């Protein structure tokens, strides 16, 4: 007669191995899928790095890309709008130049479309739209 303890132990071991095997099959399948996903992501990253390198070799980024990178909003400049704003505030080109920190010739060039203001100067010009005639005159009187 076989030893019942030995047979029971062997049966428990066999069932435990079977349960472990089924549990491992599920996790090994998931692990394999994760590895495939990681490999795909690595390929995508390598491809994107190549694209970035190619774009950097092309030359400096366009103005729109630079703006998007810095997060600043685009300000539109129209010479006719500068003239009308200056006249609305009752300023001469020289007075506006003092306020902007540029020369009177620069204001003339902006108004005639010869040149365009830089982004920081555009911000100053944009702030003039919210200012009244009295405030501008007070500012000019204080600065003189």
DSSP file (Angstrom, degrees, kcal/mol; ACC not computed):
  #  RESIDUE AA STRUCTURE BP1 BP2  ACC     N-H-->O    O-->H-N    N-H-->O    O-->H-N    TCO  KAPPA ALPHA  PHI   PSI    X-CA   Y-CA   Z-CA
    1    1 A X              0   0    0      0, 0.0     3,-0.1     0, 0.0     0, 0.0   0.000 360.0 360.0 360.0 130.5    0.0    0.0    0.0
    2    2 A X        -     0   0    0      1,-0.1     2,-0.6     2,-0.1     3,-0.0  -0.276 360.0 -98.1 -69.3 155.7    1.3    3.4   -1.0
    3    3 A X     >  -     0   0    0      1,-0.2     4,-2.1     2,-0.1     3,-0.2  -0.625  29.9-153.0 -75.0 116.9    2.1    6.0    1.6
    4    4 A X  H  > S+     0   0    0     -2,-0.6     4,-2.4     1,-0.2     5,-0.2   0.812  92.6  55.4 -65.3 -31.8   -1.0    8.2    1.6
    5    5 A X  H  > S+     0   0    0      2,-0.2     4,-2.2     1,-0.2    -1,-0.2   0.897 108.4  48.6 -66.9 -39.9    1.0   11.3    2.8
    6    6 A X  H  > S+     0   0    0     -3,-0.2     4,-2.3     2,-0.2    -2,-0.2   0.919 112.9  47.0 -66.8 -43.7    3.4   10.9   -0.1
    7    7 A X  H  X S+     0   0    0     -4,-2.1     4,-2.3     2,-0.2    -2,-0.2   0.913 112.7  49.7 -64.1 -43.5    0.6   10.6   -2.6
    8    8 A X  H  X S+     0   0    0     -4,-2.4     4,-2.3     1,-0.2    -1,-0.2   0.902 110.7  49.9 -62.4 -42.1   -1.2   13.6   -1.1
    9    9 A X  H  X S+     0   0    0     -4,-2.2     4,-2.3     2,-0.2    -1,-0.2   0.914 110.9  49.0 -63.5 -43.7    1.9   15.7   -1.2
   10   10 A X  H  X S+     0   0    0     -4,-2.3     4,-2.4     2,-0.2    -2,-0.2   0.889 111.8  49.3 -64.0 -39.8    2.6   14.9   -4.9
   11   11 A X  H  X S+     0   0    0     -4,-2.3     4,-2.4     2,-0.2     5,-0.2   0.909 111.2  48.7 -67.1 -42.1   -1.0   15.7   -5.8
   12   12 A X  H  X S+     0   0    0     -4,-2.3     4,-2.3     2,-0.2    -2,-0.2   0.909 112.2  49.3 -63.1 -42.3   -0.9   19.1   -4.0
   13   13 A X  H  X S+     0   0    0     -4,-2.3     4,-2.3     2,-0.2    -2,-0.2   0.910 111.0  49.9 -62.8 -43.6    2.5   19.9   -5.7
   14   14 A X  H  X S+     0   0    0     -4,-2.4     4,-1.9     1,-0.2    -2,-0.2   0.923 113.2  45.3 -63.3 -45.5    1.0   18.9   -9.1
   15   15 A X  H  X S+     0   0    0     -4,-2.4     4,-2.3     2,-0.2    -1,-0.2   0.875 111.8  52.3 -66.5 -37.6   -2.1   21.1   -8.6
   16   16 A X  H  X S+     0   0    0     -4,-2.3     4,-2.4    -5,-0.2    -2,-0.2   0.913 109.7  48.9 -65.1 -41.9    0.0   24.0   -7.3
   17   17 A X  H  X S+     0   0    0     -4,-2.3     4,-2.5     2,-0.2    -1,-0.2   0.891 110.0  52.2 -63.9 -38.9    2.3   23.9  -10.3
   18   18 A X  H  X S+     0   0    0     -4,-1.9     4,-2.0     2,-0.2    -2,-0.2   0.918 111.2  46.3 -63.7 -43.4   -0.7   23.8  -12.6
   19   19 A X  H  X S+     0   0    0     -4,-2.3     4,-2.0     2,-0.2    -2,-0.2   0.901 112.8  49.4 -65.4 -41.7   -2.2   26.9  -10.9
   20   20 A X  H  X S+     0   0    0     -4,-2.4     4,-2.5     1,-0.2    -2,-0.2   0.903 109.1  53.4 -64.5 -40.9    1.2   28.8  -11.1
   21   21 A X  H  X S+     0   0    0     -4,-2.5     4,-1.9     1,-0.2    -2,-0.2   0.909 109.6  46.9 -61.7 -44.0    1.6   27.9  -14.8
   22   22 A X  H  X S+     0   0    0     -4,-2.0     4,-1.4     1,-0.2    -1,-0.2   0.886 113.2  49.1 -67.2 -37.4   -1.9   29.4  -15.7
   23   23 A X  H  X S+     0   0    0     -4,-2.0     4,-1.8     1,-0.2    -2,-0.2   0.892 111.7  49.5 -67.4 -38.6   -1.2   32.5  -13.6
   24   24 A X  H  X S+     0   0    0     -4,-2.5     4,-3.0     1,-0.2     5,-0.3   0.835 103.7  59.4 -70.0 -32.6    2.2   32.9  -15.3
   25   25 A X  H  X S+     0   0    0     -4,-1.9     4,-1.8     2,-0.2    -1,-0.2   0.906 106.9  47.3 -62.8 -40.4    0.8   32.5  -18.8
   26   26 A X  H  X S+     0   0    0     -4,-1.4     4,-2.0     2,-0.2    -2,-0.2   0.937 116.6  42.3 -65.8 -46.6   -1.5   35.5  -18.2
   27   27 A X  H  X S+     0   0    0     -4,-1.8     4,-2.6     1,-0.2    -2,-0.2   0.861 112.5  53.0 -71.7 -34.3    1.3   37.7  -16.9
   28   28 A X  H  X S+     0   0    0     -4,-3.0     4,-2.2     2,-0.2    -1,-0.2   0.867 109.0  50.8 -69.9 -33.2    3.8   36.6  -19.5
   29   29 A X  H  X S+     0   0    0     -4,-1.8     4,-2.1    -5,-0.3    -2,-0.2   0.918 112.3  46.3 -65.8 -43.1    1.4   37.5  -22.2
   30   30 A X  H  X S+     0   0    0     -4,-2.0     4,-2.4     2,-0.2    -2,-0.2   0.893 111.7  52.0 -65.9 -38.7    0.9   40.9  -20.7
   31   31 A X  H  X S+     0   0    0     -4,-2.6     4,-2.3     2,-0.2    -2,-0.2   0.909 108.7  50.4 -63.4 -42.3    4.6   41.3  -20.3
   32   32 A X  H  X S+     0   0    0     -4,-2.2     4,-2.1     1,-0.2    -1,-0.2   0.906 110.6  49.6 -62.8 -41.4    5.2   40.4  -23.9
   33   33 A X  H  X S+     0   0    0     -4,-2.1     4,-2.4     1,-0.2    -2,-0.2   0.907 110.0  50.9 -64.2 -41.4    2.6   43.0  -25.0
   34   34 A X  H  X S+     0   0    0     -4,-2.4     4,-2.6     1,-0.2    -2,-0.2   0.902 108.9  51.5 -62.8 -40.4    4.2   45.7  -22.8
   35   35 A X  H  X S+     0   0    0     -4,-2.3     4,-2.3     2,-0.2    -1,-0.2   0.894 109.6  49.5 -64.6 -39.2    7.6   44.9  -24.4
   36   36 A X  H  X S+     0   0    0     -4,-2.1     4,-2.3     2,-0.2    -1,-0.2   0.916 111.3  49.6 -64.4 -42.0    6.1   45.3  -27.9
   37   37 A X  H  X S+     0   0    0     -4,-2.4     4,-2.3     2,-0.2    -2,-0.2   0.908 110.7  49.6 -62.7 -42.0    4.5   48.6  -26.9
   38   38 A X  H  X S+     0   0    0     -4,-2.6     4,-2.4     2,-0.2    -1,-0.2   0.909 110.0  50.9 -63.7 -42.4    7.8   49.8  -25.4
   39   39 A X  H  X S+     0   0    0     -4,-2.3     4,-2.1     2,-0.2    -1,-0.2   0.909 110.3  49.6 -62.0 -42.0    9.7   48.9  -28.6
   40   40 A X  H  X S+     0   0    0     -4,-2.3     4,-2.2     1,-0.2    -2,-0.2   0.908 111.1  49.5 -62.8 -41.9    7.1   50.7  -30.7
   41   41 A X  H  X S+     0   0    0     -4,-2.3     4,-2.5     1,-0.2    -2,-0.2   0.885 108.8  52.3 -65.3 -38.3    7.4   53.8  -28.5
   42   42 A X  H  X S+     0   0    0     -4,-2.4     4,-2.3     2,-0.2    -1,-0.2   0.899 109.4  49.8 -64.2 -39.5   11.2   53.7  -28.8
   43   43 A X  H  X S+     0   0    0     -4,-2.1     4,-2.3     2,-0.2    -2,-0.2   0.911 110.8  49.9 -63.5 -41.9   10.9   53.5  -32.6
   44   44 A X  H  X S+     0   0    0     -4,-2.2     4,-2.5     2,-0.2    -2,-0.2   0.911 110.3  49.5 -63.3 -43.1    8.6   56.5  -32.6
   45   45 A X  H  X S+     0   0    0     -4,-2.5     4,-2.5     2,-0.2    -1,-0.2   0.917 110.8  50.0 -62.8 -43.7   11.0   58.5  -30.3
   46   46 A X  H  X S+     0   0    0     -4,-2.3     4,-2.0     1,-0.2    -1,-0.2   0.908 111.1  49.5 -61.7 -41.3   13.9   57.7  -32.6
   47   47 A X  H  X S+     0   0    0     -4,-2.3     4,-2.1     1,-0.2    -2,-0.2   0.920 111.6  48.1 -63.8 -43.8   11.8   58.8  -35.6
   48   48 A X  H  X S+     0   0    0     -4,-2.5     4,-2.4     1,-0.2    -2,-0.2   0.871 109.3  53.4 -66.0 -36.9   10.8   62.1  -34.0
   49   49 A X  H  X S+     0   0    0     -4,-2.5     4,-2.5     2,-0.2    -1,-0.2   0.903 108.4  50.2 -64.0 -39.9   14.4   62.8  -33.0
   50   50 A X  H  X S+     0   0    0     -4,-2.0     4,-2.3     2,-0.2    -2,-0.2   0.908 110.4  50.0 -63.4 -41.5   15.5   62.3  -36.6
   51   51 A X  H  X S+     0   0    0     -4,-2.1     4,-2.3     2,-0.2    -2,-0.2   0.915 111.0  48.6 -63.7 -42.7   12.8   64.7  -37.7
   52   52 A X  H  X S+     0   0    0     -4,-2.4     4,-2.5     2,-0.2    -2,-0.2   0.919 111.2  50.3 -63.3 -43.8   13.8   67.3  -35.2
   53   53 A X  H  X S+     0   0    0     -4,-2.5     4,-1.8     1,-0.2    -1,-0.2   0.905 110.6  49.6 -61.8 -40.7   17.5   67.0  -36.2
   54   54 A X  H  X S+     0   0    0     -4,-2.3     4,-1.3     1,-0.2    -1,-0.2   0.900 111.7  48.5 -65.2 -40.2   16.5   67.4  -39.9
   55   55 A X  H  X S+     0   0    0     -4,-2.3     4,-0.9     1,-0.2    -2,-0.2   0.873 110.0  51.8 -67.7 -36.6   14.5   70.5  -39.0
   56   56 A X  H  < S+     0   0    0     -4,-2.5     3,-0.3     1,-0.2    -1,-0.2   0.853 107.5  52.9 -67.9 -33.4   17.3   72.0  -37.0
   57   57 A X  H  < S+     0   0    0     -4,-1.8    -1,-0.2     1,-0.2    -2,-0.2   0.819  98.2  66.6 -70.0 -29.7   19.7   71.5  -39.9
   58   58 A X  H  < S-     0   0    0     -4,-1.3     2,-0.3     1,-0.2    -1,-0.2   0.856 114.6 -97.3 -60.3 -37.2   17.3   73.3  -42.2
   59   59 A X     <  -     0   0    0     -4,-0.9    -1,-0.2    -3,-0.3     3,-0.1  -0.928  64.7 -14.9 145.9-170.3   17.9   76.6  -40.5
   60   60 A X  S    S-     0   0    0     -2,-0.3     3,-0.1     1,-0.1    -3,-0.0  -0.241  76.3 -96.5 -64.5 151.9   16.3   78.8  -37.8
   61   61 A X        -     0   0    0      1,-0.1    -1,-0.1     2,-0.1    -5,-0.0  -0.275  44.0-100.6 -66.0 152.7   12.8   78.1  -36.9
   62   62 A X     >  -     0   0    0      1,-0.1     4,-2.3    -3,-0.1     5,-0.2  -0.254  33.3-106.4 -69.5 164.4   10.0   80.1  -38.5
   63   63 A X  H  > S+     0   0    0      1,-0.2     4,-2.4     2,-0.2     5,-0.2   0.871 119.7  54.0 -61.3 -38.3    8.5   83.0  -36.6
   64   64 A X  H  > S+     0   0    0      2,-0.2     4,-2.2     1,-0.2    -1,-0.2   0.896 109.2  47.7 -65.5 -39.8    5.3   81.1  -36.0
   65   65 A X  H  > S+     0   0    0      2,-0.2     4,-2.3     1,-0.2    -2,-0.2   0.906 111.3  50.9 -68.2 -40.7    7.2   78.2  -34.4
   66   66 A X  H  X S+     0   0    0     -4,-2.3     4,-2.1     1,-0.2     6,-0.2   0.911 110.8  49.0 -62.2 -41.8    9.2   80.5  -32.2
   67   67 A X  H  X>S+     0   0    0     -4,-2.4     4,-1.8     1,-0.2     5,-0.9   0.900 110.6  50.3 -64.1 -40.3    6.1   82.2  -31.0
   68   68 A X  H  <5S+     0   0    0     -4,-2.2    -1,-0.2     1,-0.2    -2,-0.2   0.875 110.4  50.7 -65.7 -36.5    4.5   78.9  -30.3
   69   69 A X  H  <5S+     0   0    0     -4,-2.3    -1,-0.2     1,-0.2    -2,-0.2   0.885 115.6  40.7 -69.4 -38.1    7.5   77.9  -28.3
   70   70 A X  H  <5S-     0   0    0     -4,-2.1    -1,-0.2    -5,-0.2    -2,-0.2   0.693 104.0-131.2 -84.1 -18.0    7.6   81.0  -26.2
   71   71 A X  T  <5 +     0   0    0     -4,-1.8    -3,-0.2     1,-0.3     2,-0.1   0.567  55.8 143.4  82.7   8.0    3.8   81.1  -25.8
   72   72 A X      < -     0   0    0     -5,-0.9    -1,-0.3    -6,-0.2     2,-0.3  -0.475  49.0-120.2 -81.8 155.0    3.4   84.7  -26.8
   73   73 A X        -     0   0    0     -2,-0.1     2,-0.3    -3,-0.1    -1,-0.1  -0.643  28.5-106.9 -92.9 152.4    0.5   85.9  -28.9
   74   74 A X        -     0   0    0     -2,-0.3     2,-0.5   -10,-0.0    -1,-0.1  -0.600  27.8-156.4 -80.5 132.9    0.9   87.5  -32.2
   75   75 A X        -     0   0    0     -2,-0.3     2,-0.4     2,-0.0    48,-0.1  -0.935  12.8-137.0-109.2 132.0    0.3   91.2  -32.4
   76   76 A X        -     0   0    0     -2,-0.5     2,-0.5    46,-0.1    -2,-0.0  -0.692  14.1-155.3 -89.0 137.9   -0.6   92.6  -35.8
   77   77 A X        +     0   0    0     -2,-0.4     2,-0.4    40,-0.0     3,-0.1  -0.964  14.7 175.6-118.8 126.4    1.0   95.8  -36.9
   78   78 A X    >>  -     0   0    0     -2,-0.5     4,-1.5     1,-0.1     3,-0.8  -0.989  24.9-146.9-126.4 120.8   -0.6   98.1  -39.4
   79   79 A X  H 3> S+     0   0    0     -2,-0.4     4,-2.1     1,-0.3     5,-0.2   0.876 100.5  56.5 -55.1 -38.9    1.1  101.4  -40.2
   80   80 A X  H 3> S+     0   0    0      1,-0.2     4,-2.3     2,-0.2    -1,-0.3   0.866 104.2  54.0 -61.8 -35.2   -2.2  103.2  -40.7
   81   81 A X  H <> S+     0   0    0     -3,-0.8     4,-2.3     2,-0.2    -1,-0.2   0.860 106.0  52.0 -67.0 -35.8   -3.3  102.1  -37.2
   82   82 A X  H  X S+     0   0    0     -4,-1.5     4,-2.6     2,-0.2    -2,-0.2   0.916 109.7  49.6 -65.8 -42.6   -0.2  103.6  -35.7
   83   83 A X  H  X S+     0   0    0     -4,-2.1     4,-2.4     1,-0.2    -2,-0.2   0.934 112.7  46.4 -61.3 -46.2   -0.9  106.9  -37.4
   84   84 A X  H  X S+     0   0    0     -4,-2.3     4,-2.4     2,-0.2    -1,-0.2   0.883 112.9  49.6 -67.6 -36.6   -4.5  107.0  -36.3
   85   85 A X  H  X S+     0   0    0     -4,-2.3     4,-2.0     2,-0.2    -1,-0.2   0.927 111.5  49.1 -65.5 -44.1   -3.5  106.1  -32.7
   86   86 A X  H  <>S+     0   0    0     -4,-2.6     5,-2.5     1,-0.2     4,-0.5   0.910 114.3  45.1 -62.1 -42.4   -0.9  108.8  -32.6
   87   87 A X  H ><5S+     0   0    0     -4,-2.4     3,-0.8     3,-0.2    -1,-0.2   0.886 109.5  55.4 -68.8 -38.3   -3.3  111.4  -33.9
   88   88 A X  H 3<5S+     0   0    0     -4,-2.4    -1,-0.2     1,-0.3    -2,-0.2   0.876 111.4  44.6 -61.4 -36.9   -6.0  110.2  -31.6
   89   89 A X  T 3<5S-     0   0    0     -4,-2.0    -1,-0.3    -5,-0.1    -2,-0.2   0.535 112.2-122.2 -85.4  -6.1   -3.7  110.8  -28.6
   90   90 A X  T < 5 +     0   0    0     -3,-0.8     2,-0.3    -4,-0.5    -3,-0.2   0.864  60.0 149.0  70.4  36.4   -2.5  114.2  -30.1
   91   91 A X      < -     0   0    0     -5,-2.5    -1,-0.2    -6,-0.1     2,-0.2  -0.784  42.9-136.6-105.3 145.5    1.1  113.1  -30.2
   92   92 A X     >  -     0   0    0     -2,-0.3     4,-2.5     1,-0.1     5,-0.2  -0.500  34.4-106.2 -84.7 168.1    3.8  114.2  -32.6
   93   93 A X  H  > S+     0   0    0      1,-0.2     4,-2.1     2,-0.2    14,-0.1   0.875 122.9  52.6 -62.6 -35.7    6.2  111.6  -33.9
   94   94 A X  H  > S+     0   0    0      2,-0.2     4,-2.1     1,-0.2    -1,-0.2   0.904 109.1  48.7 -66.9 -41.5    8.9  112.9  -31.6
   95   95 A X  H  > S+     0   0    0      2,-0.2     4,-2.1     1,-0.2    -2,-0.2   0.925 112.4  47.8 -64.9 -43.6    6.7  112.7  -28.6
   96   96 A X  H  X S+     0   0    0     -4,-2.5     4,-2.3     1,-0.2    -1,-0.2   0.885 109.1  54.8 -63.4 -37.1    5.7  109.1  -29.4
   97   97 A X  H  X>S+     0   0    0     -4,-2.1     5,-2.2    -5,-0.2     4,-1.7   0.901 106.8  50.8 -62.7 -40.8    9.3  108.3  -30.0
   98   98 A X  H  <5S+     0   0    0     -4,-2.1    -1,-0.2     1,-0.2    -2,-0.2   0.919 111.9  47.4 -61.7 -43.1   10.2  109.6  -26.5
   99   99 A X  H  <5S+     0   0    0     -4,-2.1    -2,-0.2     1,-0.2    -1,-0.2   0.872 116.6  43.2 -65.8 -36.4    7.4  107.4  -25.0
  100  100 A X  H  <5S-     0   0    0     -4,-2.3    -1,-0.2    -5,-0.2    -2,-0.2   0.672 108.5-121.3 -85.0 -17.7    8.5  104.3  -27.0
  101  101 A X  T  <5S+     0   0    0     -4,-1.7     2,-0.2     1,-0.3    -3,-0.2   0.819  76.6 104.9  79.8  31.3   12.3  104.8  -26.4
  102  102 A X  S   <S-     0   0    0     -5,-2.2    -1,-0.3    -6,-0.2     2,-0.1  -0.753  74.9 -85.9-130.6 178.7   13.1  105.1  -30.1
  103  103 A X     >  -     0   0    0     -2,-0.2     4,-1.5     1,-0.1     3,-0.2  -0.451  31.9-116.8 -86.3 162.8   14.0  107.8  -32.5
  104  104 A X  H  > S+     0   0    0      1,-0.2     4,-2.2     2,-0.2     5,-0.1   0.836 116.8  59.2 -65.3 -32.2   11.5  110.0  -34.4
  105  105 A X  H  > S+     0   0    0      1,-0.2     4,-2.6     2,-0.2    -1,-0.2   0.863 101.4  54.5 -64.5 -35.5   12.9  108.6  -37.6
  106  106 A X  H  > S+     0   0    0      2,-0.2     4,-2.4     1,-0.2    -1,-0.2   0.918 107.4  49.4 -63.7 -43.5   12.0  105.1  -36.4
  107  107 A X  H  X S+     0   0    0     -4,-1.5     4,-2.6     2,-0.2    -2,-0.2   0.920 110.7  50.9 -61.2 -43.3    8.4  106.2  -35.8
  108  108 A X  H  X S+     0   0    0     -4,-2.2     4,-1.8     1,-0.2     6,-0.2   0.930 110.3  49.0 -58.6 -46.6    8.4  107.7  -39.4
  109  109 A X  H  <>S+     0   0    0     -4,-2.6     5,-2.1     1,-0.2     6,-1.1   0.883 111.5  49.6 -62.7 -38.7    9.7  104.4  -40.8
  110  110 A X  H ><5S+     0   0    0     -4,-2.4     3,-1.2     1,-0.2    -1,-0.2   0.933 110.8  49.4 -64.4 -45.2    7.0  102.5  -38.9
  111  111 A X  H 3<5S+     0   0    0     -4,-2.6    -1,-0.2     1,-0.3    -2,-0.2   0.797 113.7  45.6 -67.0 -28.8    4.2  104.8  -40.1
  112  112 A X  T 3<5S-     0   0    0     -4,-1.8    -1,-0.3    -5,-0.2    -2,-0.2   0.341 113.3-115.5 -97.5   6.4    5.4  104.6  -43.8
  113  113 A X  T < 5S+     0   0    0     -3,-1.2    -3,-0.2    -4,-0.3    -4,-0.1   0.655  79.9 124.2  73.3  16.4    5.8  100.8  -43.7
  114  114 A X  S   <S+     0   0    0     -5,-2.1     2,-0.3    -6,-0.2    -4,-0.2   0.916  81.9   5.9 -72.4 -43.3    9.6  100.9  -44.2
  115  115 A X  S    S-     0   0    0     -6,-1.1     2,-0.4    -9,-0.2    -2,-0.2  -0.848  71.0-131.7-132.1 169.8   10.2   98.9  -41.1
  116  116 A X        -     0   0    0     -2,-0.3    -6,-0.1    -3,-0.1    -5,-0.0  -0.941  29.3-106.4-123.0 147.7    8.2   97.0  -38.5
  117  117 A X        -     0   0    0     -2,-0.4   -40,-0.0     1,-0.1     2,-0.0  -0.324  36.4-107.6 -69.8 154.4    8.5   97.3  -34.7
  118  118 A X     >  -     0   0    0      1,-0.1     4,-2.6    -2,-0.0     3,-0.3  -0.290  37.8 -98.6 -72.2 164.9   10.0   94.5  -32.6
  119  119 A X  H  > S+     0   0    0      1,-0.2     4,-1.8     2,-0.2     5,-0.1   0.876 124.4  49.8 -57.3 -39.8    7.8   92.3  -30.5
  120  120 A X  H  > S+     0   0    0      1,-0.2     4,-1.5     2,-0.2    -1,-0.2   0.863 112.6  48.1 -68.7 -32.4    8.6   94.2  -27.3
  121  121 A X  H  > S+     0   0    0     -3,-0.3     4,-2.6     2,-0.2    -2,-0.2   0.844 107.4  56.1 -73.8 -32.8    7.8   97.5  -29.1
  122  122 A X  H  X S+     0   0    0     -4,-2.6     4,-2.5     1,-0.2    -2,-0.2   0.882 104.4  53.7 -62.8 -36.9    4.6   96.0  -30.4
  123  123 A X  H  X S+     0   0    0     -4,-1.8     4,-1.7     2,-0.2    -1,-0.2   0.913 109.2  47.9 -64.3 -41.2    3.6   95.3  -26.8
  124  124 A X  H  X S+     0   0    0     -4,-1.5     4,-1.1     2,-0.2    -2,-0.2   0.919 111.8  49.8 -64.0 -42.8    4.2   99.0  -25.9
  125  125 A X  H  X S+     0   0    0     -4,-2.6     4,-0.6     1,-0.2     3,-0.5   0.890 108.6  53.5 -63.4 -37.6    2.2  100.1  -28.9
  126  126 A X  H >< S+     0   0    0     -4,-2.5     3,-0.9     1,-0.2     4,-0.3   0.858 103.9  55.4 -64.9 -34.6   -0.6   97.8  -28.0
  127  127 A X  H >< S+     0   0    0     -4,-1.7     3,-1.0     1,-0.2    -1,-0.2   0.758  96.1  66.9 -70.5 -22.4   -0.7   99.3  -24.5
  128  128 A X  H >< S+     0   0    0     -4,-1.1     3,-1.3    -3,-0.5    -1,-0.2   0.756  87.3  68.7 -67.6 -22.6   -1.2  102.7  -26.0
  129  129 A X  T << S+     0   0    0     -3,-0.9    -1,-0.2    -4,-0.6    -2,-0.2   0.773 100.3  47.7 -66.7 -23.9   -4.6  101.6  -27.3
  130  130 A X  T <  S+     0   0    0     -3,-1.0     2,-0.4    -4,-0.3    -1,-0.3   0.284  96.9  91.4 -99.5  10.0   -5.9  101.5  -23.7
  131  131 A X    <   -     0   0    0     -3,-1.3     2,-0.1    -4,-0.1    -3,-0.0  -0.826  66.7-136.3-110.2 144.5   -4.6  104.9  -22.7
  132  132 A X     >  -     0   0    0     -2,-0.4     4,-1.9     1,-0.1     5,-0.2  -0.447  26.9-105.7 -93.8 170.4   -6.4  108.2  -23.0
  133  133 A X  H  > S+     0   0    0      1,-0.2     4,-2.2     2,-0.2     5,-0.2   0.875 118.5  51.1 -62.6 -40.9   -5.2  111.6  -24.2
  134  134 A X  H  > S+     0   0    0      1,-0.2     4,-2.5     2,-0.2    -1,-0.2   0.893 108.5  51.4 -66.4 -40.2   -4.9  113.1  -20.7
  135  135 A X  H  > S+     0   0    0      2,-0.2     4,-2.2     1,-0.2    -1,-0.2   0.905 110.7  48.5 -64.1 -40.4   -2.9  110.1  -19.4
  136  136 A X  H  X S+     0   0    0     -4,-1.9     4,-2.5     2,-0.2    -2,-0.2   0.922 111.8  48.8 -65.6 -44.2   -0.4  110.4  -22.3
  137  137 A X  H  X S+     0   0    0     -4,-2.2     4,-2.3     1,-0.2    -2,-0.2   0.896 111.7  49.8 -63.5 -39.4    0.0  114.2  -21.8
  138  138 A X  H  X S+     0   0    0     -4,-2.5     4,-2.2     2,-0.2    -1,-0.2   0.893 110.6  50.2 -65.7 -39.3    0.5  113.7  -18.0
  139  139 A X  H  X S+     0   0    0     -4,-2.2     4,-1.9     2,-0.2    -2,-0.2   0.913 111.6  47.5 -64.7 -43.2    3.1  111.0  -18.7
  140  140 A X  H  X S+     0   0    0     -4,-2.5     4,-1.2     2,-0.2    -2,-0.2   0.891 111.9  50.3 -65.8 -39.5    5.0  113.3  -21.2
  141  141 A X  H  < S+     0   0    0     -4,-2.3    -1,-0.2     1,-0.2    -2,-0.2   0.886 111.5  48.8 -65.7 -38.2    4.8  116.2  -18.7
  142  142 A X  H  < S+     0   0    0     -4,-2.2    -1,-0.2     1,-0.2    -2,-0.2   0.858 109.8  51.1 -70.4 -34.5    6.2  114.0  -15.9
  143  143 A X  H  <        0   0    0     -4,-1.9    -1,-0.2     1,-0.2    -2,-0.2   0.713 360.0 360.0 -78.0 -18.6    9.1  112.7  -18.1
  144  144 A X     <        0   0    0     -4,-1.2    -1,-0.2    -3,-0.2    -2,-0.2   0.453 360.0 360.0 -91.7 360.0   10.2  116.2  -19.1
